Amino acid sequence: MSKLQIRNQAIALAGLFQAVKLVQQVAGGQNRDAAAVKACLTGVFNTEPAAADSVFGELPGLRLGLETLLEQLGPERAARDMDITRHAITLLYLERKLSGNRDMLDRIRAGIDRAREQMAFFDMTHGAVIGGLAECYRQTVSTLQPRVMISGEPVILENPDNQNLIRALLLAAIRAAVLWRQCGGRRLSLFLRRGALVEAASGLLEASRGTP
């Protein structure tokens, strides 16, 4: 497997981990990086990218995902969060189920197009756009089994705006999982190519920080 393919897989995986990490932060009432949220949403709307590099926009927007990838796949076991790993694997599995469901894929594309129309009037991170993506997720991916069960503060999870953002981010995670598969990634790759993915992510993280 070429270094470029591994690099592209690392980008896709970073997008997945970033979306899951942001979901965790929203559910826990933590501050979240606005640039990281925007990068995830960019990935949802960027359905015909020229290359994997451009799916999530500028590389600095993926720093959170790259850092999370290194924590989850790196050698330091104490840095790992099993909830993030569990959600990521579940989402990879759901994407595989989704890939064989043409009707649902068409409905997702239509839902994304409707949300894209809102961007003629609002910013990508506006509640109307996020709400559209959330409804798209609720009507499609959310109906598949197993469902992604998010734990957090009840008061926070009951807030409609937080619910919408979580669902929109889960749709972003599915988008990243699609890219992972398109770049040749498989669930076994997380184990068989762990070292190569960590090395690629480390290089990408340095590049995102402008490290020579």
Beta strands, then each sheet from edge to edge (+ up, - down):
end
